[in-house]
Amino acid sequence: MAIAIEIKIIEDPAVMHAVEELQRVVWAGSETDLVPVHVLRSTIQHGGLLIGAWVGEHLAGFVFGFPGFYLTPDGPRLEHYSHMLGVHPDYRNQGIGYRLKRAQWQMVRQQGIDRITWTYDPLLSRNAWLNITRLGTVCNTYLPDFYGTMRDELNLGVASDRFQVDWWVNTRRVNHRLSREARDPLELDHYLNGEVRILNPAHHTRDGGLEISEWKGYSTDPFETFLLVEIPVNFLGLKSLNPALAGRWRLHTRQIFQDLFPLGYLVTDFVHLSGEEPRSYYVLCHGDSTL
């Protein structure tokens, strides 16, 4: 049964204290990585945007961002940088993250800004599904160890590599994915039936791990239009059970994306195969024809 969710802009400092407390729940273990109330308030007073999601009287999630600039051949251009999206563990898998991002998209468009950008860990399949498949972002920027050492429970123990995704808010691609008549996502079979190659096929081990092969680089010429890159379905679980293997996955996928992005590839989709041996794959397209 779907729960009732109310989305509202947050401007009251008293409510910002609830946002600060929610950060402690979502990113437990490190006070230094939180955005405190005084920073939230100052940022919002100068163009920032803080949106909350309520289930009854409970703050179930929030998204926070602020204006910034990115460089173009014609000089700096305004963008919105989405710094944080957090959902309370008790309310996950209810579509709250999607609802918050959709509200952010609506507000930023009203401000006349055409791009929202943010970062996320490319090995987190849940985030990949939301950001790439549901929201329609694209990515051709890989940021190795972007935040340096992080001490919260989610990020402890591995380098803080990030995808920087770009959400071109006025494009047909994004508008279609956010519409109430959005197409059903493509599935793995659609790509495999089209003879799209998996660049790094992994194999399950007896202890439940997902082992990888050595990456030897990509040198096909002419380039393939589409490629598939596998990641672990549950990277956080893998990190808990086998930190060494999780570290190898970090370096392995870092090498792949740092090789492919300069060649003109960009991430345009994400597919997941469920079943006894679930698998997750990024879809990369050569060129920008899908934008």
C-alpha positions as CSV (number, residue, x, y, z in Angstrom):
1,M,0.0,0.0,0.0
2,A,1.4,3.4,-1.1
3,I,2.0,5.9,1.7
4,A,0.9,9.5,1.5
5,I,3.9,11.8,0.9
6,E,3.9,15.6,1.2
7,I,6.6,17.6,-0.6
8,K,7.4,21.1,0.7
9,I,10.1,23.7,0.4
10,I,12.0,24.2,3.7
11,E,12.7,27.8,4.8
12,D,12.0,27.6,8.5
13,P,15.3,27.3,10.6
14,A,13.4,25.1,13.1
15,V,12.7,22.6,10.4
16,M,16.4,22.8,9.3
17,H,17.3,21.3,12.7
18,A,15.2,18.2,11.7
19,V,17.2,18.1,8.4
20,E,20.4,18.1,10.4
21,E,19.2,15.3,12.6
22,L,18.1,13.2,9.6
23,Q,21.6,13.6,8.1
24,R,22.9,11.9,11.3
25,V,20.7,8.9,10.6
26,V,21.4,8.6,6.9
27,W,25.2,9.2,7.1
28,A,25.8,7.8,10.6
29,G,29.3,7.9,12.1
30,S,30.8,11.3,11.2
31,E,29.7,14.7,12.4
32,T,32.3,16.4,10.2
33,D,30.5,15.4,7.0
34,L,27.1,17.0,8.0
35,V,25.8,20.3,6.6
36,P,24.8,22.2,9.8
37,V,21.8,24.5,10.2
38,H,23.7,27.7,9.9
39,V,25.1,26.7,6.5
40,L,21.7,25.5,5.3
41,R,20.1,28.8,6.3
42,S,22.8,31.0,4.8
43,T,22.8,29.0,1.5
44,I,19.0,29.2,1.2
45,Q,19.0,32.9,1.8
46,H,21.3,33.3,-1.3
47,G,19.7,31.1,-3.9
48,G,19.9,27.6,-2.4
49,L,17.0,25.2,-2.4
50,L,16.0,22.8,0.4
51,I,13.0,20.5,-0.1
52,G,11.6,18.1,2.4
53,A,9.3,15.0,2.2
54,W,6.9,14.3,5.0
55,V,5.0,11.2,5.9
56,G,2.5,12.5,8.4
57,E,4.5,14.6,10.8
58,H,7.7,12.8,10.2
59,L,10.5,14.3,7.9
60,A,11.2,11.3,5.8
61,G,13.7,12.8,3.3
62,F,15.2,15.9,1.9
63,V,17.2,17.2,-1.1
64,F,19.6,20.2,-0.8
65,G,21.4,22.2,-3.5
66,F,22.6,25.6,-4.5
67,P,23.6,27.6,-7.6
68,G,27.0,27.3,-9.1
69,F,28.8,27.7,-12.5
70,Y,30.3,25.4,-15.1
71,L,32.6,26.4,-17.9
72,T,31.7,26.5,-21.5
73,P,33.6,27.7,-24.6
74,D,31.5,30.9,-24.2
75,G,32.4,31.4,-20.6
76,P,30.8,30.4,-17.2
77,R,27.2,29.3,-17.3
78,L,24.8,29.0,-14.3
79,E,23.9,25.5,-13.0
80,H,22.3,24.1,-9.9
81,Y,24.5,21.8,-7.8
82,S,22.5,19.2,-5.9
83,H,24.7,18.5,-2.9
84,M,22.6,16.0,-0.8
85,L,19.7,13.7,-1.1
86,G,18.8,11.7,2.0
87,V,15.9,9.4,2.9
88,H,15.3,7.9,6.3
89,P,15.9,4.1,6.4
90,D,12.3,3.5,7.6
91,Y,10.9,5.1,4.4
92,R,13.2,3.8,1.7
93,N,11.8,2.0,-1.4
94,Q,8.7,4.2,-1.3
95,G,9.6,6.5,-4.2
96,I,10.5,9.4,-1.9
97,G,13.9,10.1,-3.6
98,Y,12.3,10.3,-7.0
99,R,9.6,12.6,-5.7
100,L,12.2,14.9,-4.1
101,K,14.3,15.1,-7.3
102,R,11.2,15.7,-9.4
103,A,10.3,18.7,-7.2
104,Q,13.8,20.0,-7.4
105,W,13.6,19.7,-11.2
106,Q,10.4,21.7,-11.3
107,M,11.9,24.5,-9.0
108,V,15.2,24.8,-10.9
109,R,13.4,25.1,-14.3
110,Q,11.4,27.9,-12.8
111,Q,14.6,29.7,-11.9
112,G,15.6,29.5,-15.6
113,I,18.6,27.1,-15.1
114,D,19.0,24.3,-17.6
115,R,21.4,22.0,-15.8
116,I,21.4,20.3,-12.4
117,T,24.5,18.3,-11.5
118,W,25.6,16.1,-8.6
119,T,27.8,13.2,-7.7
120,Y,27.2,9.7,-6.5
121,D,29.1,6.5,-5.9
122,P,29.0,4.6,-9.3
123,L,29.1,1.2,-7.5
124,L,25.8,1.8,-5.7
125,S,23.3,0.1,-8.0
126,R,20.2,1.6,-6.2
127,N,21.5,5.1,-6.8
128,A,22.4,4.3,-10.4
129,W,18.9,3.1,-11.1
130,L,17.3,6.3,-9.7
131,N,19.8,8.7,-11.2
132,I,20.4,7.2,-14.7
133,T,17.3,5.2,-15.5
134,R,14.5,7.0,-13.7
135,L,15.6,10.6,-13.8
136,G,17.5,10.5,-17.2
137,T,20.8,11.9,-16.1
138,V,23.9,11.2,-18.2
139,C,27.5,10.9,-17.2
140,N,30.9,11.2,-18.8
141,T,32.9,12.5,-15.8
142,Y,34.7,10.2,-13.3
143,L,36.1,11.8,-10.2
144,P,38.6,9.5,-8.4
145,D,38.6,9.8,-4.6
146,F,36.6,13.0,-4.9
147,Y,36.1,13.6,-1.2
148,G,39.2,12.0,0.1
149,T,38.9,9.8,3.2
150,M,35.3,9.7,4.5
151,R,34.4,8.5,7.9
152,D,30.7,7.8,7.8
153,E,29.5,4.2,7.7
154,L,28.4,4.2,4.1
155,N,31.7,5.4,2.7
156,L,34.3,4.1,5.3
157,G,36.9,1.7,3.9
158,V,37.0,2.5,0.2
159,A,38.1,5.5,-2.0
160,S,35.4,8.0,-2.5
161,D,35.2,7.8,-6.3
162,R,32.2,9.5,-7.8
163,F,30.3,9.9,-11.0
164,Q,29.4,13.5,-11.8
165,V,26.0,13.3,-13.5
166,D,24.4,16.0,-15.6
167,W,20.6,16.5,-15.6
168,W,19.7,18.6,-18.6
169,V,16.3,19.6,-17.3
170,N,14.7,20.9,-20.5
171,T,15.6,18.1,-22.8
172,R,13.1,15.7,-24.3
173,R,15.0,12.8,-22.7
174,V,14.5,14.1,-19.2
175,N,10.9,15.3,-19.8
176,H,9.9,12.0,-21.1
177,R,11.4,10.0,-18.2
178,L,9.7,12.2,-15.7
179,S,6.3,12.2,-17.5
180,R,3.4,10.1,-16.3
181,E,3.5,8.2,-19.6
182,A,7.2,7.4,-19.5
183,R,8.3,4.3,-21.4
184,D,9.1,1.1,-19.6
185,P,12.9,0.9,-19.0
186,L,14.9,-1.3,-21.4
187,E,16.0,-4.6,-20.0
188,L,19.3,-6.5,-20.3
189,D,17.8,-8.8,-22.9
190,H,17.1,-5.9,-25.2
191,Y,20.8,-5.1,-25.3
192,L,22.1,-8.7,-25.4
193,N,19.7,-9.5,-28.3
194,G,21.2,-6.5,-30.1
195,E,24.6,-8.0,-29.6
196,V,25.8,-5.4,-27.2
197,R,29.0,-6.6,-25.5
198,I,29.6,-6.9,-21.8
199,L,33.1,-5.4,-21.4
200,N,33.9,-6.9,-18.0
201,P,31.8,-10.1,-17.5
202,A,32.2,-11.2,-13.8
203,H,31.5,-14.6,-12.3
204,H,30.0,-15.6,-9.0
205,T,32.2,-17.5,-6.5
206,R,31.3,-20.2,-4.1
207,D,31.4,-17.8,-1.1
208,G,28.9,-15.4,-2.8
209,G,31.4,-13.0,-4.1
210,L,31.5,-11.5,-7.7
211,E,35.0,-11.9,-9.1
212,I,36.4,-9.8,-11.8
213,S,38.9,-10.3,-14.6
214,E,41.9,-8.1,-15.4
215,W,41.0,-5.0,-17.5
216,K,43.3,-4.7,-20.5
217,G,41.8,-1.5,-22.0
218,Y,39.5,-0.8,-24.9
219,S,40.9,-0.5,-28.4
220,T,38.1,-1.4,-30.8
221,D,38.1,0.8,-34.0
222,P,35.5,1.7,-35.2
223,F,33.9,2.1,-31.8
224,E,30.9,0.1,-30.8
225,T,27.8,2.2,-30.4
226,F,26.7,0.6,-27.1
227,L,28.7,-1.2,-24.4
228,L,27.7,-2.8,-21.1
229,V,29.8,-2.5,-17.9
230,E,29.0,-4.7,-14.9
231,I,29.0,-3.6,-11.3
232,P,28.1,-5.5,-8.1
233,V,24.4,-5.6,-7.3
234,N,25.1,-4.9,-3.6
235,F,28.4,-3.2,-3.2
236,L,27.8,-2.2,0.4
237,G,27.1,-5.9,1.3
238,L,30.2,-7.0,-0.7
239,K,32.3,-4.4,1.2
240,S,31.1,-5.7,4.5
241,L,31.8,-9.4,3.6
242,N,35.0,-9.0,1.5
243,P,36.6,-5.6,1.7
244,A,39.6,-6.6,-0.4
245,L,37.3,-7.7,-3.3
246,A,35.3,-4.4,-2.9
247,G,38.6,-2.5,-3.2
248,R,39.4,-4.4,-6.4
249,W,36.0,-3.5,-7.9
250,R,36.6,0.1,-7.1
251,L,40.0,0.2,-9.0
252,H,38.6,-2.1,-11.8
253,T,35.7,0.1,-12.7
254,R,37.7,3.3,-12.2
255,Q,40.1,2.1,-14.9
256,I,37.2,1.2,-17.2
257,F,35.4,4.5,-17.0
258,Q,38.6,6.6,-17.1
259,D,39.5,4.7,-20.3
260,L,36.0,5.0,-21.9
261,F,34.9,8.6,-21.1
262,P,37.9,10.3,-23.0
263,L,37.0,8.2,-26.0
264,G,33.6,9.8,-26.3
265,Y,31.4,7.3,-24.4
266,L,28.9,8.4,-21.8
267,V,26.6,6.5,-19.5
268,T,23.0,6.7,-20.7
269,D,21.2,3.9,-19.0
270,F,21.3,1.3,-16.2
271,V,19.8,-2.2,-16.3
272,H,19.3,-4.8,-13.6
273,L,18.7,-8.6,-14.0
274,S,16.9,-10.2,-11.0
275,G,16.8,-13.9,-10.1
276,E,19.0,-16.4,-8.3
277,E,22.1,-14.6,-9.6
278,P,21.1,-10.9,-10.0
279,R,23.4,-8.7,-12.1
280,S,23.7,-4.9,-12.7
281,Y,25.1,-3.1,-15.8
282,Y,25.7,0.4,-16.9
283,V,24.9,1.1,-20.6
284,L,27.3,3.4,-22.4
285,C,26.7,5.0,-25.7
286,H,29.3,6.5,-28.0
287,G,28.5,10.1,-28.7
288,D,25.7,12.4,-27.5
289,S,22.9,11.3,-29.9
290,T,20.7,10.1,-27.0
291,L,20.5,13.6,-25.4
